[in-house]
Amino acid sequence: MKLIASAAMKKVDTKAIGEMGIPEAVLIENAGRAVADAAQELLETVKDRKIILFVGKGNNGGDGLAAARFLLKRGALVTLVLAEAPESFGPGAALQYKIDASFPFTILRWEKDQNDVLQACAQADLFVDALLGTSFHGKVREPIRSLLETLQMVPVPVLAVDIPSGVAADTGHTDVALHARLTVTMIAPKPGLYLYPGAGYTGRIVLADLDTPPSLVLEAESRAELLTEDLVQHTLPKRPPNAHKGMNGRIGILAGSLGYAGAAELCSKAAVRAGAGLVTLYTQPEVLQPLIIKSTEVMVRPVTEASLKAFQAYDVVAAGPGAGKAPETVQYLRELLPQLQQPLVLDADGLNALAGDDALLQSLKHKIFTPHPGEMARLLGVPVSQVLEDPVAAAREGARKWQAVVVLKCTPTIIAQPDGQIYINTTGNEGMATGGCGDVLTGTIAALLGQGLNLVRAACCGVYLHGLAGDLAAANGTIGLAAGDLLEKLPQAIDRTKAR
């Protein structure tokens, strides 16, 4: 599903109104109806419910003013709270306010009627947040700031119109906002609805297309896509009934060292669970015997000088999980990786071994890098805070600089292509914030590469399935979820997602 940033969204609106001839008032009316429908769902029935609509001066406020009439006709008791004087309203909101003036609403001004507003809030069943829309960026200013800060202290459910007020549509940045139980977003979803911290304010997201032609979104400018089941299910590799192990990829994995044998086990077993035909794990001699015993379905061999050539025989190579930072390991990786011609998934200590050497990182062929924010910061030579402040920009910069597909393991996980296209994942949960989950992801992506997917498709499918396995594993709770639980759920995640 395409994500549309604020500047492109303005062009969408302009095209709908100017080129397609859809009156702005019709779009606003359709938005108001969608908001009223969502409010009715939240409240089950709106009859006799007390609903307060907080109205700004832009088209977001216009949507709220239109929704007020639909809610009134469905039996709600509606109060309008204007954040600013009606004289300051834009054309869309001004027209809606003019229409609303003929309806029996209670209308209050925040700056003039604060006591009455607070009294109404104390009796409300629902707040509708129609204060700031997708044009907002930076910091919330008065008088809206004090209104939001006050409403934060009132325990009433919130329905946000298009995006929670105070959340930046492009980045998810916010300094003050209301936590919505549900957000009705118009025509197309915006990146900030899915990027933190904004994603923490949106609640459930409902898309209202406003009865606009599909071409409006299809032709809109966008370099971002939401990673959903629809996108993944038609990409997953199809396995014929007469398949044999040689058809499903020979995966060579370099992982594990003293103290980090678990990373090697998780990565190699994930490759098996995600459908690889044959998996061979190369690991340090000190952990060889334990891994041989624990890895029934995986061939386990020691890392030696001879194995440098052995890696050439595999369809896919994954390197780095728990490999360690010993100088000899770093040297081995720096010698091995430039020789590879096949697809490579590079993670953890594999990335650390090459950090600071952009020329070497760029020279690797057919590669997917899977850093967490700390590793990404080392690779880019910037503070971790900078990566976390704008993970989309960091992922794009790395993908461009190294000509790699970059999987940035933040929340949500972001996949970036060298051309700037990004995908934002929709699966996964907080229980996956535990050691070893990244190792499972590396093995999963490697297995999908081995089954014939290209770099971008393998990264996207691997990330989505990995997160879905985490969601399935969290059915009994997120606390205490272990990386090994994801291994057990990977086959179920694949079966649940693939097209029938």
C-alpha positions in Angstrom: 0.0 0.0 0.0 1.4 3.3 -1.1 2.3 5.9 1.6 1.9 9.5 0.5 3.9 12.3 2.2 2.3 15.7 2.9 3.7 17.6 -0.1 2.5 14.9 -2.5 -0.8 14.7 -0.6 -1.4 18.4 -1.5 -0.9 17.6 -5.1 -3.4 14.8 -4.8 -6.0 17.1 -3.4 -5.2 19.7 -6.1 -5.6 17.1 -8.8 -8.8 15.8 -7.4 -10.3 19.2 -7.2 -8.7 21.0 -10.2 -8.3 18.2 -12.8 -10.9 15.7 -11.9 -13.5 18.3 -11.0 -14.4 16.9 -7.6 -15.6 19.9 -5.5 -13.7 20.4 -2.3 -16.9 20.5 -0.4 -17.8 17.0 -1.6 -14.4 15.6 -0.4 -15.0 17.2 3.0 -18.5 15.9 3.2 -17.2 12.4 2.3 -14.5 12.7 5.0 -17.1 13.8 7.5 -19.3 10.8 6.8 -16.3 8.5 7.2 -15.5 10.0 10.6 -19.1 9.7 11.7 -19.1 6.0 10.6 -15.9 5.4 12.7 -17.4 7.2 15.7 -20.5 5.0 15.4 -18.3 1.9 15.4 -16.4 3.1 18.4 -19.5 3.9 20.4 -21.6 1.0 18.9 -24.5 3.5 18.7 -24.2 7.2 18.8 -27.7 7.9 20.1 -27.6 10.2 23.1 -23.8 10.0 23.2 -22.0 13.2 24.1 -19.4 13.9 21.5 -17.0 16.9 21.4 -15.4 17.9 18.1 -12.2 19.9 18.5 -11.9 22.0 15.3 -9.0 23.7 13.7 -9.0 26.3 11.0 -7.8 24.1 8.1 -9.5 21.4 6.0 -8.9 19.0 8.9 -11.3 21.2 10.9 -13.6 21.2 7.9 -13.8 17.4 8.0 -14.7 17.6 11.7 -17.4 20.2 11.1 -18.9 18.0 8.4 -18.8 15.0 10.7 -20.7 17.0 13.3 -23.8 17.1 11.2 -23.7 13.4 10.4 -23.3 12.6 14.1 -26.1 15.0 15.1 -28.5 13.3 12.6 -27.6 9.9 14.2 -28.7 11.0 17.6 -25.5 12.3 19.2 -25.3 15.3 21.4 -22.6 17.3 19.7 -20.5 20.2 21.0 -18.0 22.1 18.8 -14.9 23.5 20.4 -13.2 26.0 18.1 -9.4 26.3 18.7 -9.3 29.6 16.8 -11.7 32.3 15.7 -14.0 31.4 12.7 -12.7 34.5 10.9 -9.3 32.7 10.6 -10.7 29.6 9.0 -9.6 28.5 5.5 -12.2 28.3 2.7 -13.1 24.7 3.3 -13.6 25.0 7.0 -15.3 28.4 6.7 -18.0 26.9 4.4 -18.6 24.0 6.7 -18.9 26.3 9.7 -21.4 28.4 7.8 -23.5 25.3 7.2 -23.1 24.2 10.8 -24.4 27.6 12.1 -27.9 26.5 11.1 -27.8 23.3 13.2 -28.4 23.1 17.0 -24.8 22.7 18.1 -23.3 24.0 21.3 -20.4 26.0 20.0 -17.5 27.0 22.4 -14.2 28.9 21.9 -11.2 27.4 23.7 -9.6 30.7 24.6 -12.9 32.4 25.7 -14.8 29.5 27.2 -12.3 27.3 28.9 -14.4 26.5 32.0 -17.4 25.5 29.8 -15.1 23.4 27.6 -13.7 21.6 30.7 -17.1 21.0 32.0 -18.3 19.5 28.7 -15.2 17.4 28.5 -15.9 15.8 31.9 -19.2 14.5 30.6 -18.1 13.5 27.1 -18.2 9.9 25.6 -15.9 10.7 22.7 -13.5 13.4 21.5 -13.0 13.9 17.8 -9.6 15.5 17.1 -9.9 17.7 14.0 -7.4 20.4 15.0 -4.2 19.9 12.8 -3.8 18.0 9.6 -1.0 16.7 7.4 0.4 20.1 6.8 1.6 20.3 10.4 5.3 20.1 11.1 7.6 21.4 13.9 6.1 22.2 17.3 2.5 22.8 18.2 1.8 26.4 18.9 -0.8 28.2 21.0 -3.7 28.1 21.4 -3.8 24.5 20.2 -0.9 23.4 22.4 -2.5 24.3 25.7 -5.7 22.6 24.5 -3.9 19.4 23.7 -2.0 19.4 27.0 -5.3 19.9 28.8 -7.1 17.1 26.9 -4.3 14.7 27.6 -5.4 14.6 31.2 -9.0 13.8 30.4 -9.8 10.0 30.2 -12.0 10.1 27.2 -11.4 8.0 24.0 -10.2 10.0 21.0 -10.9 9.6 17.3 -8.4 11.4 15.1 -9.2 12.9 11.8 -6.6 12.0 9.1 -3.7 12.1 11.7 -3.5 12.8 15.4 -3.0 16.6 15.8 0.7 17.3 16.6 2.1 14.3 14.7 4.2 15.2 11.6 2.7 13.3 8.6 6.1 12.6 7.0 8.2 11.6 10.0 6.0 10.7 12.9 7.8 13.4 15.0 5.7 15.0 17.8 6.2 17.0 21.0 2.6 16.9 22.1 -0.4 15.0 20.8 -3.5 13.0 21.9 -3.4 9.2 22.0 -6.2 8.2 19.6 -8.1 5.0 19.9 -8.7 5.2 16.1 -7.5 7.3 13.3 -9.5 7.8 10.1 -7.0 8.8 7.4 -8.1 10.2 4.1 -7.4 8.9 0.5 -4.1 7.3 1.4 -2.1 6.5 4.5 0.8 8.8 5.6 4.3 7.7 6.7 4.0 9.4 10.1 1.1 7.1 11.0 3.5 4.2 11.1 6.8 5.8 12.2 7.5 6.3 15.9 6.8 8.2 18.1 3.7 9.2 16.0 2.7 5.5 15.5 2.2 5.3 19.3 -0.6 7.9 19.0 -2.6 6.6 16.1 -4.4 3.6 17.5 -6.2 1.5 14.9 -6.0 3.1 11.4 -9.0 3.2 9.0 -8.5 4.3 5.4 -11.3 6.3 3.9 -10.9 6.7 0.1 -13.6 9.5 0.0 -15.0 7.8 -3.2 -12.1 9.1 -5.2 -10.9 7.3 -8.4 -8.1 4.7 -7.6 -5.9 6.4 -10.2 -5.5 9.4 -7.8 -3.4 7.3 -5.5 -1.8 5.1 -8.2 -0.4 8.1 -10.0 0.6 10.0 -6.8 4.3 10.7 -6.1 5.7 8.3 -3.5 8.9 6.6 -2.6 7.4 4.7 0.3 5.2 1.6 0.6 3.5 -0.1 3.5 4.6 -3.7 3.8 1.3 -5.6 4.0 0.1 -9.2 3.5 -1.3 -8.3 0.0 2.2 -7.2 -1.1 3.9 -10.2 0.3 1.6 -13.1 -0.5 2.0 -12.8 -4.2 5.8 -12.6 -3.9 6.4 -15.7 -1.8 8.1 -18.5 -3.8 5.8 -21.2 -5.1 7.0 -24.8 -4.4 5.9 -27.4 -6.9 4.7 -30.8 -5.7 7.8 -32.5 -7.2 10.2 -30.2 -5.5 13.5 -31.6 -4.1 16.0 -30.1 -1.7 18.4 -29.1 -4.4 15.7 -26.8 -5.9 15.2 -24.8 -2.7 18.6 -23.3 -2.2 22.0 -24.3 -0.7 22.7 -21.8 2.0 26.1 -21.3 3.5 26.2 -19.5 6.9 29.2 -18.1 8.7 28.2 -17.5 12.3 28.9 -18.2 16.0 31.9 -18.0 18.3 32.6 -18.6 22.0 29.7 -17.2 24.0 27.6 -16.7 20.9 26.8 -20.2 19.7 23.1 -19.4 20.0 23.2 -16.9 17.3 24.6 -19.4 14.9 21.9 -22.0 15.9 19.1 -19.6 15.5 20.2 -18.2 12.2 20.8 -21.7 10.6 17.6 -23.2 12.0 15.6 -20.2 10.7 16.9 -20.9 7.2 15.6 -24.4 7.5 12.2 -23.3 8.9 11.9 -20.7 6.1 12.2 -23.3 3.5 15.9 -23.6 2.5 16.8 -26.9 0.9 20.3 -27.5 2.4 21.9 -25.4 5.1 25.6 -25.6 6.1 26.9 -23.7 9.1 30.5 -22.7 9.4 31.5 -21.8 12.9 34.5 -21.4 15.2 36.2 -24.6 16.4 35.4 -23.9 20.1 31.7 -24.1 19.5 31.7 -26.7 16.8 30.7 -29.8 18.9 27.8 -28.2 20.8 26.4 -26.9 17.5 26.7 -30.3 15.8 24.7 -31.8 18.7 22.0 -29.1 18.6 21.6 -28.7 14.9 20.1 -31.9 13.6 18.9 -30.5 10.3 22.0 -28.4 9.6 25.4 -29.5 8.5 28.0 -28.0 10.8 31.7 -27.4 9.8 34.6 -25.5 11.2 35.8 -22.2 9.9 39.2 -22.9 8.2 41.3 -21.4 5.4 39.9 -24.1 3.2 36.4 -23.0 3.8 37.1 -19.7 2.1 36.8 -21.6 -1.2 33.9 -23.8 0.0 31.6 -20.8 0.2 31.8 -20.4 -3.5 29.6 -23.5 -3.9 26.5 -22.1 -2.1 23.6 -20.3 -3.8 23.4 -17.8 -0.9 25.7 -16.8 1.9 24.7 -15.3 5.3 27.5 -14.0 7.5 27.9 -12.3 10.8 25.5 -13.5 13.6 27.6 -14.1 16.7 30.8 -14.3 14.6 32.7 -12.3 17.2 35.2 -9.5 16.9 38.5 -11.4 17.1 41.1 -10.0 14.7 41.4 -13.2 12.9 37.6 -13.4 12.3 37.5 -9.8 11.1 40.4 -10.6 8.7 38.6 -13.8 7.5 35.4 -11.8 6.7 37.3 -9.1 4.9 39.0 -11.7 2.8 35.9 -13.8 2.1 33.2 -11.3 1.4 34.7 -9.6 -1.6 35.1 -12.9 -3.3 31.4 -13.8 -3.3 29.4 -13.5 -6.4 26.2 -14.9 -5.0 23.6 -13.1 -2.9 24.8 -12.2 0.6 23.0 -11.4 3.8 25.4 -9.5 6.1 24.5 -9.0 9.7 25.9 -8.1 13.1 29.6 -8.8 13.4 29.8 -9.2 9.6 28.8 -5.5 9.4 31.0 -4.5 12.3 34.0 -6.1 10.5 33.5 -3.7 7.6 32.4 -0.6 9.5 34.3 2.5 8.3 35.2 1.0 4.9 32.6 2.3 2.6 34.5 1.3 -0.5 34.6 -2.3 0.6 30.9 -2.2 1.6 30.0 -0.8 -1.8 32.2 -3.3 -3.6 30.3 -6.3 -2.3 27.9 -7.8 -4.9 24.2 -8.6 -4.5 24.0 -7.8 -0.8 21.4 -7.2 1.9 22.6 -5.5 5.1 20.6 -6.0 8.3 21.9 -3.6 10.9 20.1 -2.6 14.2 20.4 1.1 15.0 23.7 0.8 16.8 25.3 -1.1 13.9 23.8 1.4 11.5 25.3 4.3 13.5 28.7 2.7 13.3 28.4 2.0 9.6 27.4 5.6 8.9 29.8 7.2 11.4 27.0 9.1 13.2 25.5 9.0 16.7 22.8 6.4 17.4 20.4 9.2 18.3 20.6 10.5 14.7 19.6 7.1 13.3 16.7 6.9 15.8 15.6 10.5 15.1 15.1 9.7 11.4 15.5 6.0 10.6 14.0 6.4 7.1 16.7 8.9 6.2 19.4 6.7 7.7 18.2 3.6 5.8 18.0 5.6 2.5 21.5 7.0 3.0 23.0 3.7 3.7 21.3 2.0 0.8 22.5 4.8 -1.6 26.0 4.9 -0.2 26.7 1.2 -0.3 24.4 0.3 -3.2 22.8 -2.3 -1.0 19.3 -3.3 0.2 19.3 -2.1 3.8 17.0 -3.7 6.4 17.1 -1.3 9.4 15.9 -3.3 12.4 14.2 -0.5 14.3 10.5 -0.1 15.2 9.0 -0.5 12.6 11.6 -2.3 10.5 12.5 -0.3 7.4 13.7 -1.7 4.1 15.5 0.7 1.7 16.6 0.2 -1.9 19.5 2.1 -3.4 17.1 4.2 -5.5 15.4 5.6 -2.4 12.3 3.4 -2.4 11.4 2.3 1.1 9.1 -0.2 2.7 7.7 0.1 6.2 6.8 -3.2 7.9 3.4 -3.7 9.6 4.1 -7.0 11.6 5.9 -7.6 14.8 5.5 -6.6 18.5 7.4 -5.4 21.5 8.0 -9.0 22.7 10.5 -9.4 19.9 12.9 -6.9 21.6 15.0 -9.8 22.8 18.3 -11.4 21.9 18.4 -13.6 18.9 15.4 -12.3 17.0 17.7 -10.6 14.5 19.6 -13.8 13.9 16.3 -15.5 13.0 15.6 -12.7 10.5 19.0 -13.2 8.8 18.4 -16.9 8.3 14.9 -16.2 7.0 16.0 -13.8 4.4 18.8 -16.1 3.3 16.3 -19.0 2.8 14.0 -16.8 0.6 17.0 -15.8 -1.5 17.8 -19.4 -1.9 14.3 -20.1 -3.2 14.7 -17.6 -6.0 13.5 -14.3 -4.7 15.5 -11.2 -5.7 17.2 -9.0 -3.0 14.3 -6.6 -2.4 11.6 -9.2 -2.4 13.5 -11.5 -0.1 14.1 -8.7 2.3 10.5 -7.6 2.3 9.0 -11.1 2.6 11.6 -12.0 5.2 10.9 -9.0 7.4 7.1 -9.4 7.1 7.1 -13.2 7.9 9.6 -12.7 10.7 7.3 -10.2 12.3 4.2 -12.3 11.7 6.0 -15.3 13.3 6.6 -13.0 16.3 2.9 -12.0 16.4 1.8 -15.7 16.3 4.3 -16.5 19.0 2.9 -13.7 21.2 -0.6 -15.2 21.2 -0.1 -16.0 24.9 1.7 -12.8 25.8 4.7 -10.7 24.7 6.7 -10.8 27.9 9.0 -13.8 27.9 8.8 -14.4 24.2 12.1 -15.9 23.0 13.8 -15.9 19.6 13.4 -19.7 19.5 9.6 -19.2 19.6 9.8 -17.5 16.2 11.4 -20.6 14.7 8.4 -22.7 15.7 6.0 -20.2 14.1 7.8 -19.5 10.8 6.2 -22.3 8.9 2.8 -21.2 10.1 3.5 -17.6 9.2 4.5 -18.7 5.7 1.4 -20.9 5.2 -0.9 -18.2 6.5 0.5 -15.6 4.1 1.0 -17.4 0.8 -1.6 -17.0 -1.9 -3.9 -20.0 -2.2 
